[in-house]
């Protein structure tokens, strides 16, 4: 039996990358897994939406893609230390340890315990080689030897479960650039606004659409700037909430997706853009290089306004270059969530 941990993600309202991973994997795993949630008072798992603790057997698996700590889940440290079944996890990133100054304090507080608990798991897959290296480095620093080497798993690009369709930018419309991600310093939308204002002053005519909820801890100053600029510049559009259908419409209209992020575990918007046949201009981070290498992408220097301005200008003015990137995006193979689920099931035997 495989039990699937949905303690936080079941019913989560925020459309985060973590929510995407949890929900799409759950959909593709289907009836091959049973959803469970941690019960703090009973210090064990129970069926999601049900009652009564789970009676695990040693041959069972508990699979989690969630973030956790002993403080957030009373009794969970003891459960992991004396686990009644085999434990497996998908590891996302070590960003709260690398960039604590722009990460939610709760995440910074949780993350060391989370990484330490993962060291007792029987199987762990990282969502990128860069994340795998971060986790392995943390364990070495802690003097921890895990039960098995960390694997790397590809996350799916088919964000809404729809079939892949070749995309062509609509004719006769002003170019649209699309940014997808929570509004916060790590995603670096402030750089996009700087670049957009510079290029609009130069006379370039394009739209910039930003999609994402606001990080309540770090996001309000950026949101205020975004809304002030949108109030006087109609070519800037902010979508605080956009479902998958609306997101698909925006991808269909976009000339390129722009991802000036400072850190990522995987970079799902890059993969999702390519799934829709849309080129992506992204920060030249090791993790994004992994997914950009197959084609359809441009990389700009991290947090370098001059390079980002030059690259965006090129995307807006060089139609032949964009057409070549679109052809690369359409031609390259991309992982699907069904593939991710299949890899996990094979790894769990």
N, C-alpha and C positions, 0 to 999 in steps of 0.2 A: 504494500500500500504506500502511496505517495501522498503526503499531506502538504498543502500549499498555504503558507502563512499570509493572511490578509488582515492582520491586526489593525494596521493604520490605513491601508489603502482601500479596504472595503468601504465604499460610501464616501471616499475622499472627494471634496468639492474642487480643490485646486487642480488645474490641468498642468501638472509639472511633468518633467521627464520621468521621474520615479513613478508617477501615476500611470504614465504611458507604458512603461515596462511592466508594471504589475498587471494592469488590465489586459493588455494585448497578449501577454504570456498566458494569463488565465483563460482567455478566450481560445487560444490555440491548443492548450493542454486539455481542455474540455473535461470529459468524464473520466479521464485517466488520473485525475487528482481530486482530492477532497479538500475544500477550503476550511481552514481553521484559524482561530484567533486566540491570543494569549489572554488568560483570565487571571488578573492580578491577585484577587483574593484566594482563588483556588491554586494559584501558582502552577498552572498547567494550561494546556490548550484545550479548547472546546470547539465543536463544529460551529462555523460561522452562521450566525442567526439561530443557533440551537442552544441546548443546554447539556450538561453532563460532560465531564472531562474525557479526553481521548485516552484509551488504553493502548499505548504504543507497544509494538513488539520489536525485538532487536533487528529484525529484517526490514522494518518500515523505514521510510525516508521522510524527513521534514525538510522541505525546500522553501527558502525565503529569499525575497529580493528586497526586503525592507531594511530600514535603518533602525537600530535598537541599542539599548544599554541596560545595564542592571538596574539603574535608578528609574528608568522609564517603565521597565517591566519587573515589578517586584518578584523575586524568586527565580528570575531567568538565568542569573549566573549559576545558581545551583543546578538548574535544569541542564544547562550546557555542560557543566563540569561532570555531571553524572547522567548524561543523556541516555534515555531509555530506547532510543532509536538512532539511526544514522542521520547526520546533519549535513545539509548542502546549502550553499548560498551563492547568490550573484553579487559581486562587489562592484560598486560604482566608481568611487574616487576618494582621494584623500584631501580634497580641496579645503575643508575646514581646518586642517592642520597646516596647509601651505599658505592659505590666505585668511588667517583668523580675523584680520582687521576689517574685512568686508564680508564676513560670513555670519549668519545668525548666531548669537551667543549660545543658544540652545544646541545648535549643531556642533559648535566648537567644544562645548562641554561634553557632548555625547561621544564624539568621534574616537578618542583614544580607547575608551572602553569597548566601543563597537569593533575596532580593529583587533583588540586583544581577544575578544570573544570569538572572532572569526578564526583565530589560530587553533581553536579546538574542534573546528568543523572538519568532517571527513572529506568533503569536496567543496572547493571554492572556484568559481569562474569570475575573472575580471572582464569588464566590458571593453577593454582595450589593452594593448600591450603597455601603454604608458601607465594605466591604472595598476596593472599587474606589477610593474616595477616599483611603483609607490608602495604597494602593500608589502611586497617582499622586502623592500628597504626598511619599512617600519618594523617588521618582525625581526630583521637582523639587528636593528638598533636595540630592540627589546630583548635580544638573546633568545628568541622563540623559534622552535622548530615545529612547523605544522605537520599533521599526519600525512599530507600528500602535497605535491607541487601545485601551485595555482595555475589553472588553465585560463585560456582567453576564449570568449564567446562573442560572436557577432550578433548585435541587436538588429531587429527587423526595420526595414525602411517603409513597409506598407502600413503607414500609421492608421489609416481608417479601414483597412481590410479590403479596399477596392482594388480592382485589377490595375495594372500599370498601363498607362495610355501615353503615347507620344504627345508632347506638348509643343505648341507653336505660339509665339507671342502674338497677341492680337495686332492687326494692322490698324494704322490710323489713330492710335491712342498715344498719349505721352507715356514714356517708359515708367514702369513701376518697380521700385526696389522694395523688398520685403524683409523685415527683421522679425524673428520669432524667438521669444524667450522672456522669462520673468524680468520685470523692470527693476534693475539693481546695478550697482557698480561693477560686479563681476561680468555681467553681460555687456557692459560698456556702451550702452546706447547713447551716452553723452557724446562719445566720439562721432557717432553717426550724425547726431544733430549738428555738431561742429562742421562736419564735412558737407552736410546738406546745405547749411546756411552759406558756406563758402561758395559752393557750386551754383546755388541759386543766384547769388550776387554776381557771379560770372555770366549769368544769362542762360545757363542750362535749364531746360524745362523738363522736370520729372517729378514723380510722386514718390514719397517715402511713407510706407505703411508699417507700423509697429504693432505687434500682437503679443500680449502677455499681461498677466496680473502683476500687481505691484508688490514687491517685497515690503511688508509692513514695517520692518526695522530699518532698512537702508534705502528703500525706494522713494519715499515721499518727496525729497528735494528734486530728484530726477523727474518724477511725475509732474511736479509743479512746473518745471521748465518745459516739459513736453506739452502740457496743456496750454501754457502761455504762448508758446510758439505756434501751436495748432490753431489758436484763436485768431492769429493774424496772418497765418500762412495756410491757405486751403490745400496746398499740395502735400501737407503733412497730415496723416490720418492715424489716430490711435484707436486700437480695438482692445479694450480692456478684457473682454471676454469674447472668444470666437470658437465655436464648435468645429468639429472636423469638416462638416460640409462647407462652412464659411472659409475655413483655412484652405480647403481644396480649391475654392473659387479664387482666392487670392494667389495661390500658386499658379493657377491657370493664366492669370493676368500678368504675372511678374516677369520682368526681364532677368532678374537675378535675386537670389537670397543673400543678404549681407549678415555676417556673423562675426562682429569685432570682439568677441569674448576674450577675457583674460585667462580663463581656465575652464576645462571641460573634462568630464569623465569619458564621454564617447562623442557627443556632438550630434544628437539625433536630428536636429533641424537640417543639418547638411545632408544626411542620408534621405530624409523625407523630401527635401527639395529635389534631389536627384531622382527619386522615385517618380516624381511628377514631371521629370524632364527639364527641370529648371537649373541653370548653373548656380554655383555658390561661390561667393567671395568671402573668405574666412581668414581669421588670424592664423599666422604661421606657427601654430603650436604643434608639438610632437604628436599629440593625440589626433588632431585634425589632419595632420599630414598622413596618418594611417588611412583615413577614409577618403582623402582627396587624391591619393596616388593613382586611383583607377581612371581618372579623367573627369571632365565636367566642372572642374574647380579652379579657382585662382586663390593664391595665398598672399596676404599682405603682412607686413611687419607688425608685430604685436604692439598695439597702442601707439602707432606712429602715424600722426595725422597727415603728414606730407605724403607718405606712401599710400595711405588709404584714400586720400583725395585723388592721387594719380590713378589708382586702380579703379575707383568708382568712375572717374572721368572716362577712362578707357572703355568700361562696360557700357556707358551711355553713348559714346561716340563711335566705337569700332564695331559696326554691325557684323562684319565678317568674323571677328574674333568671337562674338557672342554666338553666332550661328555654329561655329566650330565646337564651342563648349556645349551647346545644346545637343549636337550630334554625338559628342562623347558621352554626355549624360544618358542619352537614350540607348546607347549601344552597350554600356558597361553592365555586367551582372551585379545585382544587388541582393543582399540577404532579405528574406521574408521572416515574419514572426513565426510562421510554421516551421521554418528551418531552425530558428532559435530553440523552439520547443522540442523539436526532434533531437537536436544535439544534447539538450539537457536530459531527455529521457534515455538516450543511449548511454550517457555518462552515469546515469543512476542504475543502469542495468535492468 
